[in-house]
Amino acid sequence: MSRSRDRRRRHPAYLRRPREFYTLWIAATSTYGVGDIVSTIAFLTYVPEIDEANPIVALALDSFGLAGLVALKIAVYLVMLWISVVGARDGDGLLYYFPPVLLTAVGLYLTASNVRLMWVATGSG
């Protein structure tokens, strides 16, 4: 193996392809971080008769209010970011790509679900 290939292997993917790394994590932040949090807060505000379905999120909300929801989301986000960075350092593509893709997919689903439930519950749909 040539020396340039060895050197390239030592640099994590987030250093070799920073635009890709930031794009993946901006998508995860937008959907899981912002989209789900905002839609959950709106849902809980405008449809108070319906409780949060996720027992972990419900516990965080009951114990610490909206700050608990945000803290829980941040904790999950940081764990997933750490897994992605470790995957990039180890050259493991699955661990590098899976966390931001998963958070983006989950964020899209939860945001859409919250908006749909809010729409139906308020009689707009």
Backbone as ProteinMPNN parsed JSONL, in Angstrom:
{"seq_chain_A": "MSRSRDRRRRHPAYLRRPREFYTLWIAATSTYGVGDIVSTIAFLTYVPEIDEANPIVALALDSFGLAGLVALKIAVYLVMLWISVVGARDGDGLLYYFPPVLLTAVGLYLTASNVRLMWVATGSG", "coords_chain_A": {"N_chain_A": [[0.845, -1.169, 0.0], [0.532, 2.205, -0.79], [2.17, 5.106, 0.544], [0.619, 7.466, 0.541], [-1.972, 6.473, 0.496], [-2.071, 5.226, 3.004], [-1.861, 7.449, 4.671], [-4.185, 8.804, 3.989], [-6.109, 7.059, 4.952], [-5.85, 7.392, 7.663], [-7.033, 9.803, 8.23], [-10.08, 10.903, 9.455], [-13.427, 10.537, 8.086], [-14.955, 12.864, 8.406], [-13.062, 14.847, 8.242], [-11.965, 14.507, 5.729], [-14.177, 14.812, 4.088], [-15.735, 17.262, 4.799], [-18.005, 18.807, 4.082], [-19.956, 16.9, 3.473], [-20.248, 15.672, 5.989], [-21.225, 17.838, 7.573], [-23.586, 18.407, 6.172], [-25.074, 16.044, 6.536], [-25.445, 16.167, 9.334], [-26.701, 18.635, 9.669], [-29.134, 18.103, 8.454], [-30.097, 16.152, 10.251], [-30.248, 17.708, 12.589], [-32.114, 19.632, 11.821], [-34.47, 18.141, 11.391], [-34.829, 16.149, 13.494], [-33.937, 17.558, 15.748], [-34.934, 20.372, 15.605], [-37.438, 20.238, 14.11], [-38.96, 18.071, 15.307], [-38.963, 18.822, 18.029], [-40.182, 21.392, 17.996], [-42.662, 20.752, 16.813], [-43.648, 18.948, 18.697], [-43.865, 20.573, 20.986], [-45.761, 22.413, 20.028], [-47.884, 20.653, 19.565], [-48.394, 19.692, 22.193], [-49.148, 22.082, 23.342], [-51.383, 23.035, 21.846], [-53.1, 20.88, 21.787], [-53.844, 19.874, 24.457], [-55.31, 17.874, 25.694], [-54.455, 15.429, 24.803], [-51.998, 13.161, 25.638], [-48.386, 12.818, 25.687], [-47.093, 10.154, 23.81], [-44.752, 8.613, 23.942], [-43.177, 6.948, 26.493], [-40.722, 7.603, 27.73], [-40.182, 10.214, 26.913], [-42.499, 11.356, 27.958], [-42.026, 11.015, 30.699], [-39.765, 12.664, 31.003], [-40.935, 15.118, 30.345], [-42.932, 15.314, 32.342], [-41.318, 15.377, 34.621], [-39.461, 17.498, 34.242], [-40.562, 19.394, 32.6], [-40.749, 21.333, 29.559], [-38.046, 21.784, 29.315], [-36.973, 19.356, 30.045], [-37.72, 17.768, 27.869], [-36.216, 18.988, 25.811], [-33.613, 18.631, 26.851], [-33.436, 15.822, 26.863], [-33.612, 15.299, 24.107], [-31.279, 16.599, 23.233], [-29.349, 15.063, 24.57], [-29.674, 12.513, 23.339], [-29.042, 13.255, 20.721], [-26.333, 14.076, 21.013], [-25.103, 11.664, 21.812], [-25.524, 10.143, 19.501], [-24.071, 11.7, 17.67], [-21.508, 11.375, 18.711], [-21.175, 8.595, 18.283], [-21.134, 8.608, 15.49], [-18.819, 10.135, 14.959], [-16.86, 8.503, 16.134], [-17.174, 6.277, 14.479], [-16.326, 7.425, 12.064], [-13.639, 7.965, 12.654], [-12.705, 5.371, 13.012], [-13.011, 4.374, 10.526], [-15.374, 3.113, 9.892], [-18.013, 2.863, 7.961], [-20.758, 2.346, 8.366], [-21.236, 3.049, 11.081], [-20.574, 5.707, 10.85], [-22.421, 6.871, 8.995], [-24.978, 5.928, 9.785], [-26.074, 7.09, 12.307], [-26.726, 9.986, 11.759], [-28.454, 9.65, 9.574], [-30.45, 7.996, 10.624], [-31.469, 9.672, 12.696], [-32.447, 11.758, 11.121], [-34.45, 10.457, 9.615], [-36.141, 9.539, 11.703], [-36.768, 12.004, 12.856], [-38.15, 13.252, 10.71], [-40.372, 11.513, 10.509], [-41.528, 11.72, 13.133], [-42.077, 14.47, 13.301], [-43.887, 14.799, 11.159], [-45.897, 13.075, 12.084], [-46.663, 14.329, 14.494], [-47.636, 16.784, 13.486], [-49.721, 15.863, 11.853], [-51.399, 14.591, 13.774], [-52.015, 16.809, 15.348], [-53.374, 18.349, 13.506], [-55.613, 16.716, 12.954], [-56.735, 16.492, 15.531], [-57.441, 19.098, 16.161], [-59.49, 19.537, 14.522], [-59.073, 20.393, 11.963], [-58.724, 18.74, 9.886]], "CA_chain_A": [[0.0, 0.0, 0.0], [1.352, 3.407, -0.888], [2.164, 5.965, 1.727], [-0.49, 8.413, 0.469], [-3.199, 5.755, 0.891], [-2.011, 5.055, 4.453], [-2.125, 8.746, 5.28], [-5.596, 9.111, 3.774], [-6.899, 6.198, 5.828], [-5.773, 7.884, 9.039], [-7.889, 10.975, 8.4], [-11.49, 10.526, 9.521], [-14.28, 10.992, 6.984], [-15.41, 14.236, 8.615], [-11.992, 15.742, 7.82], [-11.798, 14.359, 4.282], [-15.391, 15.275, 3.423], [-16.463, 18.035, 5.816], [-19.314, 19.251, 3.588], [-20.864, 15.758, 3.652], [-20.485, 15.527, 7.418], [-22.102, 18.916, 8.026], [-24.891, 18.246, 5.528], [-25.773, 14.973, 7.248], [-25.831, 16.585, 10.682], [-27.681, 19.728, 9.563], [-30.42, 17.44, 8.201], [-30.52, 15.537, 11.513], [-30.597, 18.791, 13.501], [-33.335, 20.28, 11.339], [-35.653, 17.289, 11.522], [-34.939, 15.562, 14.83], [-33.765, 18.608, 16.745], [-35.873, 21.488, 15.497], [-38.778, 19.836, 13.669], [-39.686, 17.281, 16.298], [-39.158, 19.591, 19.267], [-41.184, 22.447, 17.761], [-43.984, 20.156, 16.595], [-44.091, 18.378, 19.98], [-44.3, 21.694, 21.835], [-47.025, 22.908, 19.464], [-48.89, 19.628, 19.818], [-48.731, 19.699, 23.611], [-49.778, 23.365, 23.645], [-52.673, 23.194, 21.176], [-53.936, 19.697, 22.013], [-53.432, 19.431, 25.797], [-56.058, 16.697, 26.151], [-53.749, 14.229, 24.365], [-50.693, 13.065, 26.295], [-47.236, 12.309, 24.941], [-47.186, 8.692, 23.701], [-43.473, 7.99, 24.28], [-43.076, 6.999, 27.959], [-39.486, 8.263, 28.162], [-40.419, 11.643, 26.71], [-43.521, 11.748, 28.933], [-41.361, 11.123, 32.002], [-38.936, 13.88, 30.962], [-41.853, 16.271, 30.385], [-43.55, 15.371, 33.671], [-40.313, 15.69, 35.638], [-38.709, 18.741, 34.044], [-41.245, 20.271, 31.648], [-40.173, 21.407, 28.212], [-36.586, 21.678, 29.441], [-36.677, 17.928, 30.05], [-37.821, 17.323, 26.475], [-35.049, 19.498, 25.076], [-32.414, 17.966, 27.381], [-33.45, 14.451, 26.369], [-33.282, 15.348, 22.677], [-29.861, 16.952, 23.122], [-28.562, 13.908, 25.007], [-29.723, 11.517, 22.264], [-28.305, 13.837, 19.594], [-24.895, 14.042, 21.301], [-24.67, 10.26, 21.776], [-25.478, 9.74, 18.095], [-22.945, 12.415, 17.067], [-20.306, 10.685, 19.197], [-21.082, 7.325, 17.553], [-20.749, 8.937, 14.116], [-17.421, 10.566, 14.964], [-16.056, 7.297, 16.381], [-17.226, 5.515, 13.233], [-15.468, 8.087, 11.074], [-12.238, 7.758, 13.065], [-12.372, 3.958, 12.832], [-13.234, 4.003, 9.138], [-16.584, 2.297, 9.829], [-19.034, 3.63, 7.252], [-22.074, 2.173, 8.979], [-21.31, 3.891, 12.275], [-20.453, 7.107, 10.441], [-23.634, 7.345, 8.32], [-26.23, 5.502, 10.395], [-26.687, 8.013, 13.271], [-27.452, 11.141, 11.23], [-29.544, 9.204, 8.705], [-31.511, 7.54, 11.519], [-32.093, 10.829, 13.343], [-33.201, 12.485, 10.102], [-35.663, 9.684, 9.326], [-36.999, 9.587, 12.892], [-37.248, 13.38, 12.963], [-39.184, 13.461, 9.688], [-41.564, 10.749, 10.887], [-42.15, 12.28, 14.334], [-42.612, 15.791, 12.971], [-45.097, 14.586, 10.352], [-46.9, 12.472, 12.956], [-47.161, 15.377, 15.392], [-48.435, 17.748, 12.708], [-50.956, 15.183, 11.449], [-52.247, 14.434, 14.951], [-52.492, 18.132, 15.734], [-54.331, 18.739, 12.466], [-56.832, 15.929, 13.157], [-57.291, 16.788, 16.851], [-58.009, 20.455, 16.211], [-60.626, 19.574, 13.615], [-58.716, 21.03, 10.695], [-58.528, 17.747, 8.824]], "C_chain_A": [[0.896, 1.24, 0.0], [1.202, 4.267, 0.365], [0.986, 6.937, 1.709], [-1.815, 7.743, 0.857], [-3.219, 5.542, 2.392], [-2.393, 6.35, 5.152], [-3.613, 9.094, 5.152], [-6.483, 8.283, 4.7], [-6.895, 6.708, 7.264], [-6.658, 9.09, 9.287], [-9.35, 10.544, 8.41], [-12.296, 11.151, 8.384], [-14.724, 12.437, 7.175], [-14.325, 15.259, 8.286], [-11.78, 15.689, 6.307], [-12.979, 14.932, 3.512], [-16.234, 16.096, 4.404], [-17.85, 18.485, 5.361], [-20.357, 18.14, 3.771], [-21.244, 15.6, 5.122], [-21.467, 16.584, 7.92], [-23.489, 18.815, 7.417], [-25.709, 17.175, 6.239], [-26.286, 15.458, 8.606], [-26.75, 17.799, 10.696], [-29.065, 19.143, 9.296], [-30.958, 16.818, 9.491], [-30.978, 16.607, 12.511], [-31.927, 19.429, 13.11], [-34.582, 19.444, 11.598], [-35.84, 16.783, 12.952], [-34.88, 16.65, 15.899], [-34.869, 19.645, 16.68], [-37.288, 21.01, 15.178], [-39.565, 19.092, 14.725], [-39.934, 18.068, 17.58], [-40.25, 20.644, 19.084], [-42.57, 21.847, 17.585], [-44.519, 19.507, 17.877], [-44.59, 19.473, 20.904], [-45.634, 22.24, 21.33], [-48.155, 21.931, 19.757], [-49.347, 19.658, 21.267], [-49.448, 20.987, 24.02], [-51.201, 23.44, 23.098], [-53.614, 22.014, 21.361], [-53.58, 19.12, 23.393], [-54.175, 18.193, 26.297], [-55.418, 15.38, 25.716], [-52.35, 14.254, 24.969], [-49.62, 12.571, 25.328], [-47.269, 10.784, 24.978], [-45.899, 7.984, 24.128], [-43.272, 8.09, 25.797], [-41.806, 7.696, 28.462], [-39.63, 9.775, 28.027], [-41.457, 12.142, 27.709], [-42.914, 11.921, 30.32], [-40.505, 12.393, 32.067], [-39.805, 15.13, 31.049], [-42.483, 16.425, 31.765], [-42.563, 15.824, 34.743], [-39.715, 17.086, 35.496], [-39.364, 19.706, 33.061], [-40.574, 20.245, 30.289], [-38.648, 21.332, 28.232], [-36.159, 20.215, 29.455], [-36.728, 17.338, 28.655], [-36.578, 17.734, 25.692], [-33.77, 18.811, 25.555], [-32.321, 16.523, 26.891], [-33.056, 14.397, 24.9], [-31.794, 15.66, 22.477], [-28.984, 15.774, 23.516], [-28.524, 12.831, 23.919], [-28.893, 11.995, 21.076], [-26.793, 13.733, 19.823], [-24.344, 12.624, 21.304], [-24.541, 9.805, 20.324], [-24.328, 10.439, 17.357], [-21.632, 11.748, 17.465], [-20.107, 9.367, 18.455], [-20.61, 7.577, 16.127], [-19.277, 9.337, 14.023], [-16.497, 9.369, 15.207], [-16.028, 6.431, 15.12], [-16.331, 6.107, 12.162], [-13.993, 7.867, 11.398], [-11.782, 6.33, 12.826], [-12.528, 3.501, 11.387], [-14.443, 3.098, 8.949], [-17.714, 3.131, 9.227], [-20.408, 3.528, 7.875], [-22.221, 3.072, 10.205], [-21.21, 5.376, 11.946], [-21.783, 7.627, 9.894], [-24.922, 7.051, 9.091], [-26.826, 6.52, 11.368], [-27.377, 9.227, 12.644], [-28.611, 10.75, 10.307], [-30.729, 8.738, 9.552], [-32.224, 8.723, 12.167], [-32.92, 11.633, 12.347], [-34.513, 11.77, 9.804], [-36.644, 9.729, 10.494], [-37.585, 10.983, 13.058], [-38.331, 13.7, 11.951], [-40.487, 12.763, 10.073], [-42.281, 11.395, 12.073], [-42.757, 13.655, 14.078], [-43.909, 15.65, 12.182], [-46.225, 14.011, 11.204], [-47.508, 13.505, 13.895], [-48.057, 16.361, 14.661], [-49.766, 17.117, 12.299], [-51.905, 15.039, 12.627], [-52.821, 15.776, 15.411], [-53.58, 18.6, 14.77], [-55.674, 18.027, 12.694], [-57.513, 16.329, 14.466], [-57.938, 18.162, 16.932], [-59.161, 20.622, 15.227], [-60.353, 20.228, 12.283], [-58.652, 20.031, 9.555], [-59.668, 16.822, 8.637]], "O_chain_A": [[1.897, 1.297, 0.715], [0.237, 4.152, 1.121], [0.406, 7.209, 2.761], [-2.676, 8.372, 1.473], [-4.277, 5.661, 3.01], [-3.161, 6.342, 6.114], [-4.221, 9.613, 6.088], [-7.505, 8.775, 5.178], [-7.851, 6.473, 8.004], [-7.003, 9.378, 10.434], [-9.81, 9.889, 7.474], [-11.897, 12.159, 7.801], [-14.857, 13.167, 6.193], [-14.638, 16.431, 8.072], [-11.456, 16.698, 5.682], [-12.812, 15.472, 2.418], [-17.322, 15.673, 4.794], [-18.775, 18.537, 6.17], [-21.492, 18.402, 4.171], [-22.415, 15.418, 5.455], [-22.431, 16.259, 8.614], [-24.477, 19.112, 8.09], [-26.893, 17.37, 6.513], [-27.429, 15.188, 8.976], [-27.51, 17.976, 11.648], [-30.058, 19.624, 9.843], [-32.145, 16.944, 9.79], [-31.983, 16.425, 13.198], [-32.759, 19.727, 13.966], [-35.625, 19.975, 11.98], [-36.9, 16.976, 13.546], [-35.677, 16.657, 16.837], [-35.656, 19.773, 17.618], [-38.232, 21.339, 15.896], [-40.71, 19.44, 15.012], [-41.02, 17.98, 18.154], [-41.14, 20.77, 19.924], [-43.545, 22.358, 18.135], [-45.728, 19.521, 18.112], [-45.632, 19.318, 21.541], [-46.537, 22.5, 22.125], [-49.25, 22.335, 20.15], [-50.546, 19.649, 21.543], [-50.263, 20.978, 24.943], [-52.12, 23.859, 23.802], [-54.813, 22.14, 21.113], [-53.072, 18.002, 23.484], [-53.716, 17.534, 27.229], [-55.8, 14.321, 26.213], [-51.616, 15.232, 24.832], [-49.92, 11.983, 24.289], [-47.45, 10.188, 26.039], [-45.956, 6.86, 24.626], [-43.202, 9.195, 26.335], [-41.83, 8.318, 29.524], [-39.243, 10.525, 28.924], [-41.312, 13.237, 28.252], [-43.25, 12.866, 31.035], [-40.522, 13.107, 33.069], [-39.458, 16.087, 31.741], [-42.561, 17.532, 32.297], [-42.924, 16.563, 35.659], [-39.488, 17.776, 36.489], [-38.776, 20.734, 32.725], [-39.921, 19.271, 29.916], [-38.033, 20.868, 27.271], [-35.098, 19.874, 28.932], [-35.893, 16.511, 28.291], [-35.969, 16.918, 24.999], [-32.927, 18.445, 24.735], [-31.236, 16.057, 26.543], [-32.26, 13.549, 24.495], [-31.136, 15.043, 21.64], [-27.975, 15.512, 22.86], [-27.458, 12.297, 23.614], [-28.13, 11.223, 20.495], [-26.057, 13.342, 18.917], [-23.225, 12.4, 20.842], [-23.561, 9.155, 19.959], [-23.681, 9.827, 16.507], [-20.743, 11.581, 16.63], [-18.991, 9.053, 18.041], [-19.773, 6.836, 15.613], [-18.575, 8.918, 13.103], [-15.463, 9.243, 14.55], [-14.977, 5.914, 14.742], [-15.655, 5.378, 11.436], [-13.192, 7.61, 10.5], [-10.626, 6.09, 12.48], [-12.209, 2.358, 11.062], [-14.53, 2.386, 7.949], [-18.293, 3.989, 9.893], [-21.148, 4.511, 7.913], [-23.221, 3.775, 10.347], [-21.715, 6.211, 12.697], [-22.23, 8.706, 10.283], [-25.859, 7.849, 9.05], [-28.02, 6.799, 11.259], [-28.535, 9.483, 12.973], [-29.631, 11.438, 10.265], [-31.878, 9.047, 9.237], [-33.454, 8.769, 12.185], [-33.987, 12.137, 12.698], [-35.568, 12.401, 9.747], [-37.841, 9.934, 10.294], [-38.768, 11.128, 13.367], [-39.324, 14.346, 12.286], [-41.567, 13.346, 9.978], [-43.495, 11.598, 12.031], [-43.834, 13.964, 14.587], [-44.907, 16.3, 12.494], [-47.38, 14.414, 11.062], [-48.725, 13.552, 14.07], [-49.119, 16.731, 15.162], [-50.814, 17.757, 12.388], [-53.093, 15.333, 12.5], [-53.981, 15.856, 15.813], [-54.584, 19.178, 15.186], [-56.733, 18.651, 12.634], [-58.733, 16.486, 14.505], [-58.883, 18.361, 17.696], [-59.737, 21.703, 15.107], [-61.279, 20.579, 11.553], [-58.54, 20.417, 8.391], [-59.618, 15.946, 7.773]]}, "name": "protein", "num_of_chains": 1, "seq": "MSRSRDRRRRHPAYLRRPREFYTLWIAATSTYGVGDIVSTIAFLTYVPEIDEANPIVALALDSFGLAGLVALKIAVYLVMLWISVVGARDGDGLLYYFPPVLLTAVGLYLTASNVRLMWVATGSG"}
